[in-house]
Amino acid sequence: MEIRTDDDALSLLERLLNSEDAQVPEVSFVNWPKFELHVKGERYHSTITPELMSSFLSFQKNLNKSYALIRYADSSRRLRDHERDQLKILVEVGEGSSGFLAKLEDHVEKMSDALVEGIKDMDPRTKMITILSIGLMVVGGYSVNNYLDQKKEIRLAEIALLEREAERQERLDTLETMQRADDQRMLAMGQMFEKVVEQMPQLYTASQHMASAYDDFIASTKDADSIEMQGVNVPGRVVNELSNSPRNKSVEDRVSGVYRILNVDHSNDLEYRFKLFDVTRGQEIIALLPRDGAMITDHILDLLQEAEWGKRVVALHLITKTRSGKVVRAEIEKVARVADQEKYAERIAAAD
């Protein structure tokens, strides 16, 4: 089976998500995924402006951040030289045009391999779901459509606060000229993305990092007659309008992993402090669990106590903040039982 387009990838992803018994075909990726940008305007004929060049550097930086998050659970980590070399994008400039193309199939494979390293014995179905999800939802057409939809909603809310009705209506009319995504298709992809993020929250954070790069592309082309990003056409007036809304804020890292609970500090009235050992990455961290959090139930507390007292591993989703390559704060967001403890027997022993 060949994957050449987002539609090809979406069709296979839907099939794999809908059935745990679905057969994983032999797949070859042909120029997919890729990032395409076309810019029309007086300054953009057969040229790349300094601002646009800076945007591609931002795309590279956020791609590296996404890889670091997936591989090391830390988007701020400095990558090794060979990792940066493997992730370098080559931007092809169309001859006599303002079209730019970056092929990303190797980059997505590297990111997928990095995620596989953190999940012991990942089966072929889950690995293929991972590759397709990164290609579609982190760097593909869905990521751009979702970014533009969110950007438009934010700008509409800001425009609604303008006092002058004529100005308000003019700007609303401008945004209405923006090409609409296929609502049903976006809804279906959004539901699939939610399923994937339930298991791999890193991909949500990675998509937010890439949204920062899209912010830069919008800001750097606000004087264009129009742009087309990942097949989505945006008139120049809309690009200029969207560039006025706030840029993407700093993104919290979300990571998943398998942990051994070494001990729990109950002394604080506001939160539990868990000393954890990440059995896949070989690191100790402290994670907090607010006592009054919405997720606190007898079932969750019993599950955590069972894991601690029984010296069993447990699957956790964490929201983390890092500084100088070290986790300085982590908060438990989700807890799940690990059925197959034998997979992690050797690593559990290392924690003891």
C-alpha positions as CSV (number, residue, x, y, z in Angstrom):
1,M,0.0,0.0,0.0
2,E,1.3,3.5,-0.9
3,I,0.6,6.6,1.2
4,R,0.9,9.6,-1.0
5,T,-1.7,12.0,0.5
6,D,-3.4,12.9,3.8
7,D,-6.5,11.2,2.5
8,D,-4.5,7.9,2.1
9,A,-3.1,8.2,5.6
10,L,-6.5,9.1,7.1
11,S,-8.2,6.1,5.5
12,L,-5.6,3.7,7.0
13,L,-5.6,5.4,10.4
14,E,-9.3,5.2,10.6
15,R,-9.2,1.5,9.8
16,L,-6.5,0.7,12.4
17,L,-8.2,2.8,15.2
18,N,-11.6,1.1,14.6
19,S,-10.3,-2.4,15.0
20,E,-7.7,-3.8,17.3
21,D,-7.5,-6.9,15.0
22,A,-7.0,-4.9,11.8
23,Q,-4.2,-6.2,9.7
24,V,-1.3,-3.8,9.2
25,P,-0.4,-3.7,5.5
26,E,3.1,-3.3,4.0
27,V,3.3,0.5,3.6
28,S,5.5,2.7,1.5
29,F,5.4,6.5,2.0
30,V,5.8,8.4,-1.3
31,N,6.6,12.1,-0.7
32,W,4.3,12.0,2.4
33,P,4.1,13.8,4.7
34,K,5.4,17.1,3.4
35,F,5.1,20.8,4.2
36,E,4.0,23.1,1.3
37,L,3.7,26.8,1.2
38,H,2.9,29.1,-1.7
39,V,3.1,32.8,-1.3
40,K,1.8,35.4,-3.9
41,G,2.7,39.0,-3.8
42,E,5.1,41.7,-5.1
43,R,7.9,40.8,-2.7
44,Y,7.6,37.0,-3.2
45,H,8.1,36.4,-6.9
46,S,11.1,33.9,-7.1
47,T,12.4,35.2,-3.8
48,I,12.4,34.3,-0.1
49,T,12.3,37.3,2.2
50,P,14.3,37.5,5.5
51,E,11.1,37.2,7.5
52,L,10.0,34.0,5.6
53,M,13.5,32.5,6.0
54,S,13.2,33.1,9.7
55,S,9.9,31.3,9.7
56,F,11.4,28.2,8.2
57,L,14.1,28.3,10.9
58,S,11.2,28.5,13.4
59,F,9.7,25.4,11.8
60,Q,13.0,23.6,12.2
61,K,13.3,24.7,15.8
62,N,9.8,23.5,16.7
63,L,10.3,20.2,14.8
64,N,13.4,19.7,17.0
65,K,11.4,20.5,20.1
66,S,8.7,18.0,19.2
67,Y,11.3,15.3,18.7
68,A,13.0,16.1,22.0
69,L,9.7,15.9,23.8
70,I,8.8,12.6,22.2
71,R,12.3,11.1,22.7
72,Y,13.3,12.5,26.1
73,A,10.1,13.8,27.6
74,D,11.6,17.3,27.5
75,S,11.0,19.7,24.7
76,S,13.8,22.0,25.9
77,R,16.5,19.4,25.8
78,R,19.5,20.1,23.6
79,L,19.7,17.4,20.9
80,R,22.9,15.5,20.0
81,D,24.6,16.6,16.8
82,H,23.6,13.5,14.9
83,E,20.0,13.9,15.9
84,R,19.9,17.5,14.7
85,D,21.5,16.4,11.4
86,Q,18.9,13.7,11.0
87,L,16.1,16.2,11.6
88,K,17.4,19.0,9.3
89,I,14.8,20.0,6.7
90,L,15.7,20.8,3.1
91,V,13.4,23.5,1.6
92,E,12.9,23.2,-2.1
93,V,12.1,26.5,-3.9
94,G,10.1,26.1,-7.0
95,E,11.9,27.5,-10.1
96,G,10.5,30.9,-11.1
97,S,7.8,30.7,-8.4
98,S,7.1,31.4,-4.7
99,G,6.4,27.8,-3.8
100,F,8.3,26.1,-1.0
101,L,8.4,22.4,-0.2
102,A,9.9,20.4,2.7
103,K,9.7,16.6,2.5
104,L,9.1,15.2,6.0
105,E,8.8,11.4,5.7
106,D,12.2,10.7,7.2
107,H,11.6,13.2,10.1
108,V,8.2,11.6,11.0
109,E,9.9,8.1,11.0
110,K,12.6,9.4,13.4
111,M,9.9,10.9,15.7
112,S,7.9,7.7,15.6
113,D,11.0,5.6,16.4
114,A,11.7,7.9,19.3
115,L,8.2,7.3,20.7
116,V,8.6,3.5,20.2
117,E,11.7,3.6,22.3
118,G,9.7,4.8,25.3
119,I,7.0,2.1,24.9
120,K,8.3,-1.4,25.5
121,D,7.3,-4.0,22.8
122,M,5.1,-1.6,20.8
123,D,3.1,-3.8,18.4
124,P,3.0,-3.1,14.6
125,R,-0.5,-1.7,14.6
126,T,0.3,0.9,17.3
127,K,3.6,1.9,15.6
128,M,1.7,2.5,12.3
129,I,-0.9,4.5,14.2
130,T,1.9,6.6,15.6
131,I,3.5,7.3,12.3
132,L,0.2,8.2,10.6
133,S,-0.8,10.4,13.6
134,I,2.4,12.4,13.6
135,G,2.2,12.8,9.8
136,L,-1.4,14.0,9.9
137,M,-1.8,15.8,13.2
138,V,1.6,17.2,14.1
139,V,3.0,18.3,10.7
140,G,0.2,17.6,8.2
141,G,-2.9,19.2,6.7
142,Y,-5.0,18.6,9.8
143,S,-2.5,20.5,12.0
144,V,-2.7,23.6,9.8
145,N,-6.5,23.5,9.4
146,N,-6.9,23.1,13.2
147,Y,-4.5,25.9,13.8
148,L,-6.3,28.3,11.3
149,D,-9.7,27.4,12.8
150,Q,-8.5,28.2,16.3
151,K,-6.7,31.4,15.2
152,K,-9.9,32.6,13.5
153,E,-12.1,31.9,16.6
154,I,-9.6,33.8,18.8
155,R,-9.6,36.8,16.3
156,L,-13.4,36.8,16.1
157,A,-13.7,37.0,19.9
158,E,-11.2,40.0,19.9
159,I,-13.0,41.8,17.0
160,A,-16.4,41.4,18.9
161,L,-14.9,43.8,21.6
162,L,-14.2,46.6,19.1
163,E,-16.4,49.7,19.9
164,R,-16.8,51.0,16.3
165,E,-19.5,48.9,14.6
166,A,-18.3,49.8,11.1
167,E,-14.7,48.6,11.8
168,R,-16.0,45.6,13.6
169,Q,-18.2,44.5,10.7
170,E,-15.5,45.2,8.1
171,R,-13.1,42.9,10.0
172,L,-15.7,40.2,10.5
173,D,-16.4,40.3,6.7
174,T,-12.7,39.9,6.0
175,L,-12.5,36.7,8.1
176,E,-15.6,35.3,6.4
177,T,-13.6,35.2,3.1
178,M,-11.3,32.5,4.7
179,Q,-11.6,29.1,3.1
180,R,-13.5,26.7,5.3
181,A,-12.3,23.3,6.1
182,D,-14.5,20.3,5.5
183,D,-16.4,20.3,8.8
184,Q,-17.2,16.6,8.8
185,R,-13.7,15.6,7.9
186,M,-12.2,17.8,10.6
187,L,-14.7,16.4,13.1
188,A,-13.7,12.8,12.2
189,M,-10.0,13.6,12.4
190,G,-10.5,15.4,15.7
191,Q,-12.2,12.4,17.2
192,M,-9.4,10.1,15.9
193,F,-6.8,12.5,17.3
194,E,-8.5,12.4,20.7
195,K,-8.2,8.6,20.7
196,V,-4.5,8.8,19.9
197,V,-3.8,11.5,22.5
198,E,-5.4,9.4,25.2
199,Q,-2.5,7.0,24.8
200,M,0.2,9.4,23.6
201,P,-0.3,12.9,25.0
202,Q,3.1,14.0,23.7
203,L,1.5,14.3,20.2
204,Y,-0.9,17.0,21.4
205,T,2.0,19.1,22.8
206,A,4.0,18.5,19.6
207,S,1.1,19.8,17.6
208,Q,1.1,22.9,19.8
209,H,4.8,23.5,19.2
210,M,4.3,23.3,15.4
211,A,1.4,25.8,15.8
212,S,4.1,28.3,17.0
213,A,5.8,27.9,13.6
214,Y,2.6,28.5,11.8
215,D,2.3,31.7,13.8
216,D,5.6,32.8,12.3
217,F,4.5,32.0,8.7
218,I,1.4,34.1,9.2
219,A,3.3,37.0,10.7
220,S,6.0,36.9,8.0
221,T,3.6,37.0,5.1
222,K,1.1,39.6,6.3
223,D,1.9,41.8,3.2
224,A,1.2,39.0,0.7
225,D,-1.7,39.0,-1.7
226,S,-2.5,35.4,-0.6
227,I,-0.8,32.3,0.8
228,E,-1.6,28.6,0.5
229,M,-0.3,26.5,3.4
230,Q,-0.8,22.8,3.3
231,G,-3.4,23.2,0.6
232,V,-5.4,25.8,2.5
233,N,-5.8,29.1,0.7
234,V,-5.8,32.2,2.9
235,P,-6.4,35.7,1.2
236,G,-3.9,38.4,2.1
237,R,-6.5,40.5,4.0
238,V,-7.2,37.4,6.2
239,V,-3.4,36.8,6.7
240,N,-3.0,40.4,7.8
241,E,-6.0,40.1,10.2
242,L,-4.9,36.8,11.7
243,S,-1.4,38.3,12.3
244,N,-3.0,40.8,14.7
245,S,-4.1,38.2,17.2
246,P,-1.7,37.0,20.0
247,R,0.9,34.5,19.1
248,N,0.8,31.0,20.5
249,K,1.7,31.0,24.2
250,S,4.4,28.8,25.8
251,V,3.4,25.2,25.7
252,E,3.3,22.8,28.7
253,D,4.9,19.5,28.0
254,R,2.6,16.5,28.3
255,V,4.3,13.1,28.5
256,S,3.2,9.5,29.2
257,G,5.3,6.7,30.7
258,V,5.4,3.7,32.9
259,Y,6.6,4.4,36.5
260,R,7.4,2.6,39.7
261,I,6.2,4.6,42.8
262,L,9.1,4.7,45.2
263,N,7.3,6.5,48.0
264,V,4.5,9.0,48.7
265,D,4.8,12.0,50.9
266,H,1.4,12.8,52.6
267,S,2.6,15.6,54.8
268,N,1.2,18.5,52.7
269,D,-2.5,19.3,53.1
270,L,-2.8,20.5,49.5
271,E,-1.1,17.8,47.5
272,Y,0.5,14.4,47.5
273,R,4.2,14.2,46.5
274,F,5.1,11.0,44.6
275,K,8.7,9.9,44.1
276,L,8.7,8.1,40.8
277,F,11.1,6.0,38.8
278,D,10.6,6.2,35.0
279,V,11.3,2.6,34.1
280,T,11.7,3.3,30.3
281,R,14.0,6.3,30.7
282,G,15.8,5.3,33.9
283,Q,15.1,8.6,35.7
284,E,13.7,9.6,39.1
285,I,11.3,12.5,39.3
286,I,8.9,14.0,41.9
287,A,5.3,14.4,40.7
288,L,2.5,16.2,42.5
289,L,-1.2,15.2,42.8
290,P,-3.5,17.9,44.2
291,R,-5.7,16.5,46.9
292,D,-8.8,18.5,45.6
293,G,-8.2,17.7,41.9
294,A,-11.1,16.6,39.8
295,M,-9.4,13.2,39.1
296,I,-9.1,12.3,42.7
297,T,-11.4,9.3,43.4
298,D,-11.2,6.3,45.7
299,H,-10.5,4.2,42.6
300,I,-7.5,6.3,41.6
301,L,-6.1,6.4,45.1
302,D,-6.6,2.6,45.4
303,L,-4.8,2.0,42.1
304,L,-1.8,4.2,43.2
305,Q,-1.6,2.6,46.6
306,E,-1.8,-0.9,45.0
307,A,1.1,0.0,42.7
308,E,3.2,1.5,45.6
309,W,2.7,-1.3,48.1
310,G,2.8,-4.1,45.6
311,K,6.0,-2.6,43.9
312,R,4.1,-2.7,40.6
313,V,4.5,-0.3,37.7
314,V,1.7,2.1,36.7
315,A,1.0,4.1,33.6
316,L,0.9,7.9,34.1
317,H,0.3,11.0,32.1
318,L,2.2,13.9,33.4
319,I,2.3,17.7,32.8
320,T,5.9,18.7,33.2
321,K,8.1,21.8,33.4
322,T,11.8,21.5,32.8
323,R,14.9,23.7,33.4
324,S,18.4,23.0,32.2
325,G,17.3,19.6,31.0
326,K,15.8,18.6,34.4
327,V,12.2,18.2,35.4
328,V,11.5,20.9,38.0
329,R,7.8,20.3,38.3
330,A,5.5,17.5,37.3
331,E,1.8,17.0,38.0
332,I,-0.1,13.7,37.5
333,E,-2.9,14.2,35.0
334,K,-4.0,10.6,34.4
335,V,-3.5,7.1,36.0
336,A,-4.0,3.7,34.4
337,R,-3.2,0.1,35.5
338,V,-0.5,-1.8,33.6
339,A,-1.8,-5.4,33.1
340,D,1.5,-7.0,31.9
341,Q,3.9,-6.4,34.7
342,E,6.4,-9.1,33.4
343,K,7.4,-6.8,30.5
344,Y,9.0,-4.4,33.1
345,A,10.4,-7.0,35.6
346,E,14.0,-6.2,34.9
347,R,13.5,-2.5,35.0
348,I,11.4,-2.7,38.2
349,A,14.3,-4.5,39.8
350,A,16.6,-1.7,38.8
351,A,14.4,0.7,40.7
352,D,14.8,-1.4,43.9
